[in-house]
Structure formats: structure tokens, C-alpha cells
């Protein structure tokens, strides 16, 4: 099982989302977690990939114009990935992923 935490910037981004956007993001995170627990082969609909020009930063799509960025931190539980959620919002977040 993986461990997770949200950076303060993501928390600030999250509260600026509409309730529908928040729900869509949280539903996508649930799918992300399910896929991570199943071995890390993410479903194509999440479009998980590296962010160009930002080493160690990845993106996940949760809506047509909804993305979140994340990275992997040091393991908290040995053998379990530790996901650090960085930003959430529209494609505007790529200015500072």
C-alpha cells in the first residue's frame, strides 16, 4: 500500500476548485490509488506521464482541463511508494508544476 501527502500549494489549489471539480479530482485520485496498489500500471484515462522540463514531476489528468502534478518522495513504509501531490487545477498549473 502506498503513502501520500499534499503539499501546501496543492491544498490552496484544491480549495479554489469548484465542488464538482473537487469531486472529479478525488474520484481520479481513488482510481490512481487503486492502480498504484495493483502494481502501478495506470489506466490510460488518467494519462499519467512525466512533465517536460520538470525532472521527477509527473502529471495526472482528472478532467478535460483538469490536471494534477505529483512526485515520489522517500518511502515512509519500506517497499511502499510515497506520493507527494504538488498542484491541482487547469493546465495553467504547468507554469509552476
C-alpha positions in Angstrom: 0.0 0.0 0.0 1.3 3.5 -0.8 1.5 6.5 1.4 0.6 10.1 0.3 0.7 13.7 1.3 -0.4 17.0 -0.2 2.0 20.0 -0.4 0.5 23.3 1.0 0.3 24.7 -2.6 -2.0 21.8 -3.6 -4.2 22.4 -0.6 -4.5 26.1 -1.7 -5.2 25.0 -5.3 -7.9 22.5 -4.2 -10.0 25.0 -2.2 -10.1 27.2 -5.3 -11.7 24.4 -7.4 -15.5 24.2 -7.7 -17.2 21.4 -5.7 -17.7 19.5 -8.9 -14.0 19.8 -9.8 -13.0 18.7 -6.3 -15.2 15.6 -6.6 -13.8 14.8 -10.0 -10.2 15.2 -8.7 -10.9 13.0 -5.7 -12.5 10.3 -7.9 -9.4 10.3 -10.1 -7.2 10.0 -7.0 -9.2 7.0 -5.9 -8.5 5.4 -9.4 -4.8 6.4 -9.2 -4.5 4.8 -5.7 -6.3 1.6 -7.0 -3.9 1.4 -9.9 -0.8 2.1 -7.8 -1.9 -0.7 -5.4 -2.4 -3.1 -8.3 1.2 -2.6 -9.4 1.5 0.9 -10.8 0.2 0.3 -14.3 -2.1 3.4 -14.5 -5.3 3.3 -16.6 -5.0 5.2 -19.8 -7.8 7.6 -18.9 -5.6 9.1 -16.2 -2.9 9.9 -18.7 -0.1 9.7 -16.2 3.2 10.9 -17.7 6.3 13.0 -16.9 6.1 16.8 -17.0 8.5 18.0 -19.6 11.2 20.2 -18.2 10.5 19.3 -14.6 12.6 16.4 -13.5 10.9 14.0 -11.1 7.5 15.7 -11.6 4.5 13.7 -13.2 1.1 14.7 -14.2 -2.3 13.0 -14.0 -5.4 14.1 -15.9 -8.7 14.2 -14.0 -10.9 16.2 -16.4 -10.6 17.6 -19.9 -8.9 20.7 -18.5 -8.1 19.3 -15.1 -4.6 18.1 -14.2 -2.6 17.4 -11.0 1.1 17.1 -10.6 2.9 14.8 -8.2 6.3 13.3 -7.5 7.6 10.4 -5.4 9.2 11.0 -2.1 11.3 8.9 0.3 9.4 5.7 1.4 7.7 6.1 4.7 6.9 2.3 4.9 9.6 0.2 3.4 8.6 -1.1 0.0 5.7 1.3 -0.4 5.7 4.2 -2.8 5.3 7.6 -1.2 3.4 10.0 -3.5 3.7 13.8 -3.0 0.8 15.7 -4.6 2.1 19.1 -5.7 -0.5 21.0 -7.7 -4.1 20.6 -8.9 -6.1 22.8 -11.3 -6.3 23.6 -15.0 -3.4 23.4 -17.4 -2.4 26.8 -16.0 -0.6 25.0 -13.2 2.1 23.9 -15.7 3.6 27.4 -15.4 4.8 26.3 -12.0 4.2 22.5 -11.7 
